[in-house]
Amino acid sequence: MNSSALLKKRFAWLPRLSLLLVAIAVTAGITHTRTLAREVNSCGLRLGQEEAQVGQALSGHLDILSWNMQKASNAGWAEDLASMASDVHLAFLQEASVQADIPDKLAERDIYQAFTQGYSTESLHTGVMTLSSHSPSLSCNFSSMEPWLGTPKTATVTEHPLLDSDERLLAINLHAVNFTFGIEDLEKQLRPLAGLLARHNGPAILAGDFNTWSEDRQALVDRVLARHGLAAVEFQDDQRTTFFGRPLDHIYVRGLSVEHTEVIPVESSDHNALRARLVIE
């Protein structure tokens, strides 16, 4: 047997392995899609139905913060967080570390935490964390996989009672998938969130790190959210972190007017922070 035939025989199993890996990937994708659909439906059915705790309704104006913390891995992050979030009603944090005990850095206040785990190792668990000054009546978690890296990107959904109103505020904290060809994977991640926005009657906030580093990605986000009545909050002195010249972080709102916005430059993360004062219409 010549060397060519010998190599062909020795590696004859490679095509079968490739087909097996493809089949496993497809099956996993179908399973995740079905699981996600059940989770979205369950969360949607609970919108506006969960009993609110007495004295935990939001009213009037809302001060909010949105910040990718870069895993709380840099010096000064705790001081920056305490300074920026000491008086906010909602803090939308991405790449938040469980090990950092983030709510403890705001120990002078009662803080409620909703967390969805994303990237994790044996010693580090990070994800999307929403901190609130009032107890949410509902919390849901969603995850999507980075196609290249195989790590989760996540969203945390909370619902908050409003004083003297039958409506509630829907707050969505998103860390969007990043390393993708095209916009299909980002569209898949936005789809369940859009479904919740369609089912929710009332004001809504969607804030976070959208990874909108291309015109197509930005256009997709704007288009999907506009269908459900959400508009982007504008920043006059726009010092938001950019990639390829495009801002990555955004706040979108519905049923809320914007009274004030600012971008806060920091050295404790690779993302500057966003603050806004919103008024419930």
C-alpha positions in Angstrom: 0.0 0.0 0.0 1.5 3.3 -1.1 1.7 6.3 1.3 -1.2 8.1 -0.2 -3.6 5.2 0.3 -2.2 4.6 3.8 -3.0 8.2 4.8 -6.4 8.0 3.3 -7.2 4.8 5.2 -5.7 6.2 8.5 -7.9 9.4 8.4 -11.0 7.9 6.8 -12.9 8.7 10.1 -12.4 12.4 9.7 -15.5 13.1 7.4 -17.7 11.0 9.7 -16.4 13.0 12.7 -17.1 16.3 10.9 -20.7 15.2 10.2 -21.1 14.1 13.8 -19.9 17.5 15.1 -22.2 19.3 12.7 -25.2 17.2 13.9 -24.4 17.8 17.5 -24.2 21.6 16.9 -27.5 21.6 15.0 -29.2 19.6 17.7 -27.8 21.9 20.4 -29.0 24.9 18.5 -32.5 23.5 18.1 -32.7 22.6 21.8 -31.5 26.1 22.8 -34.1 27.7 20.5 -36.9 25.6 22.0 -35.8 26.2 25.6 -35.6 29.9 24.9 -39.0 30.0 23.4 -40.5 28.4 26.5 -38.6 30.8 28.8 -39.8 33.8 26.8 -43.4 32.6 26.8 -43.2 32.0 30.6 -41.8 35.4 31.2 -44.3 37.1 29.0 -47.2 35.4 30.8 -46.0 36.8 34.1 -45.7 40.4 32.9 -47.9 42.6 35.0 -49.2 39.6 37.0 -46.7 39.2 39.9 -47.7 40.8 43.2 -45.8 44.0 44.0 -44.4 44.5 47.5 -45.9 47.3 49.5 -43.8 50.5 49.4 -41.7 49.3 46.4 -43.2 51.4 43.6 -41.2 53.8 41.5 -42.6 57.3 40.9 -41.7 60.6 39.3 -38.3 60.8 37.8 -35.9 57.9 37.3 -32.1 58.3 37.5 -30.4 55.4 35.7 -26.8 54.3 35.0 -25.6 51.9 32.3 -22.0 50.7 32.4 -19.8 47.8 31.1 -17.5 47.3 34.1 -14.9 45.1 32.3 -15.4 42.4 35.0 -14.5 44.8 37.8 -10.9 43.9 37.0 -9.3 47.4 37.1 -8.3 49.6 40.0 -10.8 52.2 41.0 -13.9 50.5 39.8 -15.6 50.4 43.2 -15.0 54.0 43.8 -16.3 54.9 40.4 -19.4 52.8 40.9 -20.1 54.3 44.3 -19.8 57.8 42.8 -21.9 57.2 39.7 -24.6 55.0 41.3 -25.1 56.4 44.8 -28.4 58.0 43.9 -29.7 56.0 40.9 -33.0 54.1 40.8 -31.7 51.6 38.3 -28.1 50.5 37.4 -27.7 48.4 34.3 -24.2 46.7 34.6 -22.6 44.5 32.0 -19.5 42.3 32.7 -20.4 42.5 36.3 -18.5 40.1 38.6 -20.2 38.0 41.3 -16.9 37.8 43.2 -16.7 41.6 43.4 -19.7 41.8 45.7 -20.9 44.8 43.8 -24.1 45.6 45.8 -21.9 45.8 48.9 -20.1 48.8 47.4 -23.4 50.6 47.7 -23.9 49.5 51.3 -25.5 52.7 52.5 -28.6 51.9 50.4 -31.1 49.1 50.1 -30.1 47.5 46.8 -32.0 44.8 44.9 -30.0 42.6 42.5 -31.0 40.6 39.4 -28.2 38.7 37.7 -27.8 36.6 34.6 -24.5 34.6 34.4 -22.5 34.9 31.2 -18.8 34.3 30.9 -17.4 32.2 33.8 -14.3 30.3 34.9 -13.6 28.3 38.0 -12.7 31.5 39.9 -14.7 34.2 38.1 -18.4 34.5 37.2 -19.6 37.5 35.3 -22.7 38.6 33.5 -25.4 41.2 33.3 -26.6 42.6 36.6 -29.4 45.1 37.3 -29.4 46.9 40.6 -32.5 48.7 41.7 -33.5 50.9 44.6 -37.0 49.2 44.7 -37.8 45.5 44.6 -38.7 44.4 41.1 -42.0 42.4 40.8 -40.5 40.2 38.1 -37.1 39.0 37.0 -36.2 36.9 33.9 -32.9 35.7 32.4 -31.9 35.0 28.8 -28.7 33.9 27.2 -27.3 33.7 23.7 -24.0 32.1 22.6 -21.1 33.9 20.9 -20.8 32.0 17.6 -17.0 32.2 17.5 -16.1 32.0 21.2 -18.9 29.7 22.4 -19.4 31.9 25.6 -22.8 33.3 26.7 -23.9 36.8 26.2 -26.9 37.6 28.4 -29.9 39.8 29.2 -31.6 40.5 32.4 -35.3 41.5 32.4 -37.0 43.1 35.4 -40.4 44.7 35.9 -41.1 47.4 38.4 -44.4 48.7 39.8 -45.2 52.4 39.3 -46.9 54.5 42.0 -50.6 55.3 41.4 -50.6 53.4 38.1 -51.7 50.0 36.8 -48.8 50.0 34.4 -45.3 48.8 35.2 -41.8 49.7 34.0 -40.1 47.0 31.9 -36.3 47.3 32.3 -34.0 45.2 30.0 -30.2 45.0 30.5 -28.4 43.7 27.5 -24.9 42.6 26.6 -25.1 41.9 22.9 -23.3 39.2 21.0 -20.2 40.6 19.5 -18.0 38.4 17.3 -20.3 37.5 14.4 -20.4 37.4 10.6 -23.4 39.5 9.6 -26.3 40.4 11.9 -28.2 37.1 12.1 -27.0 36.1 15.6 -27.7 39.6 16.9 -31.2 39.5 15.4 -31.8 36.1 17.2 -30.7 37.6 20.5 -33.0 40.6 20.1 -36.0 38.5 19.0 -37.2 37.3 22.5 -36.6 40.8 23.9 -38.7 42.3 21.2 -41.4 39.7 22.0 -41.5 40.9 25.6 -41.7 44.5 24.5 -44.6 43.6 22.3 -46.5 42.0 25.2 -45.7 44.7 27.7 -48.2 47.6 28.1 -46.3 50.5 29.6 -43.0 52.3 29.7 -39.8 50.5 28.9 -36.0 50.9 29.1 -33.5 48.8 27.2 -29.9 49.7 28.1 -26.5 48.2 27.8 -23.5 47.3 25.7 -25.0 46.6 22.2 -21.7 46.1 20.4 -23.0 48.2 17.5 -19.6 48.6 15.8 -21.0 48.4 12.3 -23.7 50.3 10.3 -25.7 47.1 9.8 -25.7 46.2 13.5 -26.8 49.7 14.5 -29.5 49.8 11.9 -30.8 46.4 13.1 -31.1 47.6 16.7 -32.7 50.8 15.7 -35.2 49.1 13.4 -36.2 46.3 15.9 -36.7 48.7 18.8 -38.5 51.3 16.8 -41.1 48.7 15.9 -42.0 48.6 19.6 -41.9 52.3 20.2 -38.4 52.7 21.7 -36.2 55.6 20.7 -32.5 56.1 21.5 -31.5 58.6 24.2 -29.1 61.2 22.8 -26.0 62.5 24.5 -24.9 66.1 23.7 -21.3 65.7 24.9 -21.0 62.3 23.4 -18.0 60.6 24.9 -19.3 57.1 24.6 -16.8 54.4 23.9 -16.5 53.7 20.2 -15.2 50.9 17.9 -14.8 51.6 14.2 -16.0 55.1 15.1 -19.4 53.9 16.4 -20.7 54.0 19.9 -21.2 50.6 21.6 -23.4 51.6 24.6 -27.0 52.9 24.3 -30.1 53.6 26.3 -33.5 53.2 24.5 -36.8 54.3 26.1 -40.5 54.2 25.6 -43.1 56.1 27.6 -40.4 58.1 29.3 -39.2 61.7 28.5 -35.5 62.5 28.9 -34.7 65.3 31.2 -30.9 65.0 31.4 -28.1 62.8 30.0 -24.3 62.6 30.5 -21.4 60.3 29.6 -18.9 59.8 32.4 -15.4 59.1 31.4 -13.6 56.5 33.6 -10.2 54.8 33.7 -11.5 51.7 35.6 -13.1 50.2 32.5 -12.7 50.1 28.8 -16.2 51.6 28.5 -17.3 55.0 29.7 -20.5 55.1 31.7 -23.9 56.5 30.7 -26.3 58.3 33.0 -29.8 59.7 32.3 -32.7 61.2 34.2 -36.0 60.1 32.9 -39.5 61.2 33.7 -42.5 58.8 33.6 -45.0 60.2 31.1 
